[in-house]
């Protein structure tokens, strides 16, 4: 059920950003060892944004599991590095407000994020 909700959110983002999903109906793609949830080019920009989407109760679950928190932070760093190496920007997009502890981490590490409700 959780994955279905996440998939639906990713689909809604793709529709919002580009009006179409990938050839298999999913916006995700893989580069190197990282899976990205989607990509789009913001209006007025020539630079693509690759993103990781988080929905549902993700932040609550993450804050309850210190090991998962460390893995998440590491994966974000890898994803940004891969996007940058491929001349793209990286952004985290959340369906729900991002907790202050994560906002502090994103600011400290220079990650871009935004809240995009479903």
C-alpha positions as CSV (number, residue, x, y, z in Angstrom):
1,X,0.0,0.0,0.0
2,X,2.8,2.4,0.9
3,X,4.6,1.9,-2.4
4,X,1.3,2.4,-4.3
5,X,0.9,5.8,-2.6
6,X,4.5,6.7,-3.4
7,X,4.0,5.6,-7.1
8,X,0.8,7.7,-7.3
9,X,2.6,10.8,-6.0
10,X,5.5,10.3,-8.4
11,X,3.0,10.0,-11.3
12,X,1.3,13.2,-10.1
13,X,4.6,15.0,-10.1
14,X,5.5,13.9,-13.6
15,X,2.1,15.0,-14.9
16,X,2.5,18.4,-13.2
17,X,6.0,19.0,-14.4
18,X,5.9,17.6,-18.0
19,X,2.4,16.3,-18.7
20,X,3.6,12.8,-19.5
21,X,5.2,9.8,-17.9
22,X,8.0,7.7,-19.2
23,X,7.6,4.9,-21.8
24,X,6.6,2.4,-19.1
25,X,4.2,4.9,-17.5
26,X,6.7,5.7,-14.7
27,X,8.8,8.8,-14.6
28,X,11.8,7.1,-12.8
29,X,15.1,6.4,-14.4
30,X,18.5,5.1,-13.3
31,X,22.0,6.6,-13.8
32,X,25.0,4.8,-12.4
33,X,23.9,3.1,-9.2
34,X,21.1,5.6,-8.3
35,X,17.5,5.5,-9.2
36,X,15.8,8.9,-9.6
37,X,12.1,9.4,-9.3
38,X,11.8,11.8,-12.3
39,X,13.3,14.8,-14.1
40,X,12.0,18.0,-15.6
41,X,13.3,21.3,-17.0
42,X,11.9,24.3,-15.1
43,X,10.3,27.0,-17.2
44,X,12.9,29.5,-18.3
45,X,15.8,27.2,-17.6
46,X,17.9,25.1,-19.9
47,X,19.2,22.9,-17.0
48,X,17.3,19.7,-16.1
49,X,16.4,18.9,-12.5
50,X,16.6,15.3,-11.4
51,X,14.6,14.6,-8.3
52,X,13.8,12.3,-5.4
53,X,10.2,12.3,-4.3
54,X,9.0,11.6,-0.7
55,X,5.4,11.1,0.2
56,X,3.0,9.9,2.9
57,X,4.5,9.3,6.3
58,X,8.1,9.1,5.0
59,X,9.5,11.7,7.3
60,X,7.9,10.2,10.4
61,X,9.3,6.8,9.6
62,X,12.8,8.2,8.8
63,X,12.9,10.1,12.1
64,X,12.2,6.9,14.0
65,X,15.1,4.9,12.4
66,X,18.6,6.4,12.9
67,X,20.1,3.8,10.6
68,X,17.7,4.6,7.8
69,X,18.4,8.3,8.3
70,X,22.1,7.7,7.7
71,X,21.4,5.7,4.6
72,X,19.0,8.4,3.3
73,X,21.5,11.2,3.8
74,X,24.2,9.1,2.0
75,X,21.9,8.3,-0.9
76,X,21.0,12.0,-1.3
77,X,24.7,12.9,-1.5
78,X,25.3,10.2,-4.1
79,X,22.2,11.3,-6.1
80,X,23.3,14.9,-6.2
81,X,26.8,14.0,-7.2
82,X,25.5,11.8,-10.1
83,X,23.1,14.5,-11.3
84,X,25.8,17.2,-11.2
85,X,28.2,15.0,-13.1
86,X,25.5,14.7,-15.8
87,X,25.0,18.5,-16.0
88,X,21.7,18.4,-14.0
89,X,20.6,19.9,-10.8
90,X,19.2,17.7,-8.0
91,X,16.2,18.4,-5.8
92,X,14.2,16.6,-3.1
93,X,10.4,17.1,-3.6
94,X,8.1,16.3,-0.7
95,X,4.3,15.8,-0.6
96,X,4.3,17.0,3.0
97,X,6.1,19.6,5.1
98,X,9.8,18.7,5.7
99,X,10.6,18.4,9.4
100,X,12.9,21.1,10.8
101,X,15.7,18.7,11.5
102,X,15.8,17.7,7.8
103,X,15.5,21.3,6.6
104,X,18.5,22.1,8.8
105,X,20.4,19.2,7.2
106,X,19.5,20.3,3.7
107,X,20.5,23.9,4.3
108,X,23.8,22.8,5.9
109,X,24.6,20.5,2.9
110,X,23.3,22.9,0.2
111,X,20.4,20.6,-1.0
112,X,17.5,22.1,-2.8
113,X,14.0,21.0,-1.7
114,X,10.4,22.0,-2.1
115,X,7.0,20.9,-0.9
116,X,4.6,20.0,-3.7
117,X,1.3,18.8,-2.3
118,X,-0.6,16.1,-4.3
